[in-house]
Amino acid sequence: MTLLPGKVEPDALAEWSAAFGSTHPVLADSYNDGGRAWNLGQGRPQFVVLDRDHQVVFNATSDHDGYQQAILDAL
C-alpha cells in the first residue's frame, strides 16, 4: 500500500498509481496519520510490515530484503 500525504483528490491518486505502474492500493493520508506514526524521513520510500495482530514488525527506509522476510514471517 502507498500512502500519499495530505488531501489528495481521487483523480490524482489514480494518476500517481498509473505513472508508477503500481499494482497495490494507493491511498490518501489526509491527516498524515500514517506519516506521523511510521515515517523515518521525508521523501524516502518507507517499508512498514504489520502482522496479523496489526503490530509493526518491520519499519525501515531501505532494507528491501528485510521487508520481504518480515512479510513471510508475519504470514
C-alpha positions in Angstrom: 0.0 0.0 0.0 1.2 3.5 -0.7 0.0 6.5 1.4 0.2 9.9 -0.2 0.2 12.7 2.5 -2.4 15.4 2.5 -5.7 15.9 0.9 -5.3 14.2 -2.4 -8.2 14.1 -5.0 -9.2 10.6 -6.3 -8.1 11.6 -9.8 -4.6 12.4 -8.5 -4.4 9.1 -6.7 -5.2 7.3 -10.0 -2.7 9.4 -11.9 0.1 8.7 -9.4 -0.7 5.0 -9.5 -0.7 4.8 -13.3 2.5 6.9 -13.5 4.4 4.4 -11.3 2.6 1.3 -12.6 1.6 0.3 -9.1 -0.3 -2.9 -8.6 -1.2 -2.2 -4.9 -3.6 0.3 -3.3 -2.7 4.0 -3.3 -4.5 5.9 -0.6 -4.7 9.5 0.6 -3.4 10.0 4.1 -5.5 13.2 4.6 -4.4 13.9 8.2 -0.9 12.4 7.7 -1.6 9.8 10.5 0.5 7.1 8.8 3.3 9.5 8.1 3.5 10.7 11.7 3.3 7.1 13.1 5.8 5.4 10.9 7.8 7.9 8.9 11.6 7.7 9.4 12.4 10.5 6.9 10.7 12.7 4.3 10.9 11.8 0.7 12.1 8.3 1.1 10.2 5.1 0.5 9.0 3.6 3.7 8.6 -0.1 4.2 6.3 -1.0 7.1 5.1 -4.5 7.7 2.2 -5.3 10.1 1.5 -8.7 11.4 -1.9 -10.3 11.8 -2.4 -8.6 15.1 -1.7 -5.2 13.5 1.6 -4.8 15.2 4.5 -3.2 13.4 7.1 -6.0 12.9 9.3 -4.1 10.4 9.9 -0.4 9.7 12.8 0.8 7.5 13.5 3.0 4.6 16.0 1.0 2.5 16.2 -2.7 3.6 14.4 -4.3 0.7 15.4 -7.8 1.7 14.4 -7.3 5.3 10.8 -6.4 4.5 10.4 -9.4 2.3 11.4 -11.7 5.1 9.3 -9.8 7.6 6.2 -10.4 5.3 7.0 -14.1 5.2 7.5 -14.3 8.9 4.2 -12.5 9.6 2.1 -14.9 7.5 
